[in-house]
Amino acid sequence: MRLFLALAAVLLMPTAAQAAGPKVTWPEQRTYAPGETISVKVTSKQRVRVVLVRESASGKVLRTIARRTLRSGTFKAKAPSAGRYGLRVGARERTITVSTPVSSDPLPPVTGPPLPDCARPTGDRAELRLGATSVRVGGTLPLQVVNTSTGCLTLGVGYSFERLQDGGWVAVPSNQLFITLAVLLGPGQTYAKQARIPADFVPGTYRVVDSVTGAANIALAAQFEVIA
């Protein structure tokens, strides 16, 4: 009986080692800028394929960016344009987000009447106005936040997107980074933004979502069409 158990243990040892798979040191889990190096270190007893692919917002593979087969070593690739990517080592995968920091763009000025004394924002109305009703994937949508109240408002430089699906609005990630900045908007003043439409958005009905703060938080949204 002891001899049988010893033989069984010896036979199972290779299977257990093989099941362990390669040792993988993944890249830092953060947002990468285009052109930045993405690297993953692999230590394996057998050759394993490493590949970086472009993915849609839902995780569907769109195209292969770089690939390499190695046993032990480091796979390196330059981060492509902004979007979602999958870094795959054999059957294992890590999602990589690439984004162009919005802070690299010059901030647009506030336009309208002179700013009054705004020691405390008390505005209660605002509008989000779009410069177009449709935009192509990868394009830019001009928009304006307009203070239509008699008090002051504050807002940020960011925005988000939602898509109309099955009769309801669903948030859609855009993989964009925004600097933390509060813009003060007086009565009648306007703040312009440029909403970048990601290249992996599918055509359909969307809306851009924003908000301002005054006497209360005010949600803003405006609908548009994304076309191919």
Phi, psi and omega per residue, in radians:
M1 nan -0.774 3.125
R2 -1.100 -0.661 3.129
L3 -1.121 -0.684 3.121
F4 -1.112 -0.773 3.134
L5 -1.130 -0.669 3.133
A6 -1.133 -0.741 3.121
L7 -1.139 -0.675 3.130
A8 -1.121 -0.689 3.135
A9 -1.135 -0.707 3.137
V10 -1.136 -0.717 -3.126
L11 -1.186 -0.535 -3.106
L12 -1.431 -0.340 -3.079
M13 -1.029 -0.819 3.114
P14 -1.080 -0.652 -3.138
T15 -1.110 -0.737 -3.135
A16 -1.152 -0.687 3.136
A17 -1.152 -0.710 -3.140
Q18 -1.171 -0.632 -3.124
A19 -1.178 -0.436 -3.117
A20 -1.122 -0.532 3.086
G21 1.274 -3.116 -3.105
P22 -1.262 2.696 3.029
K23 -1.535 2.189 -3.038
V24 -2.120 2.241 3.012
T25 -1.849 1.767 -3.049
W26 -1.281 2.754 3.067
P27 -1.209 2.858 -3.131
E28 -1.004 2.402 -3.082
Q29 -1.503 1.646 -3.124
R30 -2.770 -3.135 3.073
T31 -1.551 2.323 -3.105
Y32 -1.826 2.620 3.073
A33 -1.613 2.630 3.097
P34 -0.959 2.355 -3.132
G35 1.597 -0.215 3.127
E36 -1.313 2.578 -3.101
T37 -1.409 2.256 3.038
I38 -1.893 2.164 -3.092
S39 -2.335 2.566 3.083
V40 -2.404 2.332 -3.115
K41 -1.748 2.329 -3.083
V42 -2.176 2.317 3.010
T43 -2.210 2.008 -3.025
S44 -2.542 2.648 3.066
K45 -1.449 -0.311 3.111
Q46 -2.192 2.751 3.134
R47 -1.175 2.415 -3.095
V48 -2.344 2.530 -3.118
R49 -1.600 2.314 3.078
V50 -2.037 2.286 -3.075
V51 -2.514 2.488 3.046
L52 -1.954 2.117 -3.086
V53 -2.139 2.648 3.026
R54 -1.510 2.357 -3.112
E55 -2.158 2.704 3.015
S56 -1.366 3.057 3.138
A57 -1.070 -0.441 -3.135
S58 -1.584 -0.051 3.120
G59 1.716 0.087 3.124
K60 -1.335 2.361 3.141
V61 -1.247 2.199 3.133
L62 -1.725 -0.753 3.104
R63 -2.893 2.826 3.108
T64 -1.604 2.287 -3.131
I65 -1.630 -0.825 3.140
A66 -2.737 2.651 3.108
R67 -2.614 2.716 3.115
R68 -2.817 2.504 3.053
T69 -1.917 2.186 -3.110
L70 -2.573 2.867 3.077
R71 -1.726 -0.965 3.074
S72 -2.456 2.241 -3.113
G73 2.814 -2.934 -3.098
T74 -2.120 2.216 3.053
F75 -1.633 2.264 -3.135
K76 -2.261 2.491 3.087
A77 -2.651 2.583 3.094
K78 -1.398 2.360 3.095
A79 -1.112 2.152 -3.135
P80 -1.300 -2.699 3.133
S81 -1.180 2.926 -3.085
A82 -0.990 2.433 3.128
G83 2.746 -2.989 3.130
R84 -1.804 2.396 -3.114
Y85 -2.344 2.751 3.084
G86 -2.091 2.194 3.073
L87 -1.790 1.997 -3.010
R88 -2.022 2.255 3.055
V89 -2.087 1.795 -3.032
G90 1.088 -2.151 3.141
A91 -1.629 0.001 -3.105
R92 -1.720 2.625 -3.057
E93 -2.515 2.579 3.043
R94 -2.291 2.290 3.120
T95 -1.394 2.322 3.133
I96 -2.049 2.240 3.111
T97 -1.868 2.220 3.103
V98 -2.022 2.287 -3.094
S99 -2.532 2.542 3.050
T100 -1.595 2.063 -3.126
P101 -1.031 2.260 3.124
V102 -1.186 -0.349 -3.100
S103 -1.110 -0.288 3.140
S104 -1.285 -0.272 3.123
D105 -1.537 2.528 3.056
P106 -1.151 2.451 -3.122
L107 -1.310 2.290 3.131
P108 -1.227 2.632 -3.139
P109 -1.368 2.763 2.980
V110 -1.439 2.309 -3.125
T111 -2.063 2.677 3.110
G112 2.262 -2.871 -3.131
P113 -1.051 2.783 3.110
P114 -1.000 2.575 -3.114
L115 -1.288 2.178 3.089
P116 -1.370 -3.069 3.086
D117 -1.231 1.943 -3.069
C118 -2.035 1.107 3.115
A119 -1.129 -0.515 3.128
R120 -2.532 2.135 3.127
P121 -1.107 2.173 -3.110
T122 -2.185 0.098 -3.125
G123 -1.103 2.686 -3.096
D124 -2.334 0.095 -3.135
R125 -2.520 2.557 3.069
A126 -2.809 2.808 3.111
E127 -2.286 2.572 3.033
L128 -1.926 1.996 -3.060
R129 -1.996 2.275 -3.126
L130 -1.669 2.585 3.114
G131 -1.490 -0.101 3.123
A132 -2.738 2.750 3.130
T133 -1.680 -0.206 3.103
S134 -2.577 2.700 -3.130
V135 -2.652 2.569 3.136
R136 -1.414 2.704 3.068
V137 -1.029 2.382 -3.093
G138 1.460 -0.049 -3.115
G139 -1.571 -2.962 -3.109
T140 -2.215 2.355 -3.126
L141 -1.945 1.985 3.093
P142 -1.258 2.461 3.080
L143 -2.560 2.785 3.135
Q144 -2.348 2.410 2.974
V145 -1.781 2.099 -3.047
V146 -2.011 2.214 3.071
N147 -1.454 1.865 -3.120
T148 -1.742 0.209 -3.127
S149 -1.793 -3.141 3.122
T150 -1.710 0.034 3.116
G151 -2.017 3.085 -3.138
C152 -1.513 2.725 3.099
L153 -2.335 2.762 2.985
T154 -2.143 2.618 3.109
L155 -2.669 2.925 3.084
G156 -1.814 3.141 -3.125
V157 -1.594 -0.115 -3.072
G158 -1.506 3.097 3.097
Y159 -2.873 2.996 3.088
S160 -2.502 3.023 -3.106
F161 -2.167 2.611 2.987
E162 -2.344 2.569 3.140
R163 -2.043 2.472 3.113
L164 -1.381 2.017 -3.132
Q165 -2.395 2.209 3.102
D166 0.916 0.706 3.074
G167 1.404 0.066 -3.140
G168 -2.347 2.868 -3.134
W169 -1.664 2.254 -3.105
V170 -2.112 2.278 3.141
A171 -1.099 2.401 -3.140
V172 -2.137 2.102 3.141
P173 -1.196 2.480 3.134
S174 -1.980 -0.092 3.106
N175 0.989 0.679 3.119
Q176 -1.956 2.577 3.111
L177 -1.885 2.459 3.128
F178 -2.221 2.435 3.069
I179 -1.238 2.667 3.105
T180 -1.499 1.935 -3.074
L181 -2.660 2.328 3.096
A182 -1.773 2.185 3.110
V183 -1.817 2.282 3.141
L184 -1.670 2.195 -3.056
L185 -2.105 1.998 3.130
G186 -1.407 3.021 3.126
P187 -0.993 2.252 3.120
G188 1.398 -0.068 -3.116
Q189 -1.456 2.746 -3.083
T190 -2.245 2.439 3.065
Y191 -2.133 2.157 -3.071
A192 -1.679 2.518 3.075
K193 -2.350 2.859 3.042
Q194 -2.155 1.895 -3.117
A195 -1.509 2.070 3.135
R196 -1.492 2.222 -3.131
I197 -1.621 1.996 -3.112
P198 -0.979 2.579 -3.098
A199 -1.209 -0.313 -3.118
D200 -1.703 0.159 3.034
F201 -1.214 2.419 3.078
V202 -1.558 2.592 3.117
P203 -0.981 2.539 -3.137
G204 2.796 -2.944 -3.137
T205 -1.672 2.202 -3.120
Y206 -2.250 2.990 2.917
R207 -2.512 2.543 3.068
V208 -1.627 2.396 -3.031
V209 -2.067 2.345 3.134
D210 -2.504 -3.115 3.102
S211 -2.785 2.718 3.045
V212 -2.306 2.832 3.141
T213 -2.203 2.289 3.071
G214 -2.528 -2.054 3.041
A215 -1.113 -0.407 3.076
A216 -2.723 2.993 3.049
N217 -1.333 2.274 -3.083
I218 -2.066 2.064 3.118
A219 -1.470 2.423 3.139
L220 -2.197 2.541 3.112
A221 -2.716 2.561 3.093
A222 -2.522 2.377 -3.024
Q223 -1.621 2.563 3.089
F224 -2.701 2.990 -3.130
E225 -1.939 2.388 3.004
V226 -1.755 2.192 -3.131
I227 -2.071 2.742 -3.106
A228 -1.284 nan nan
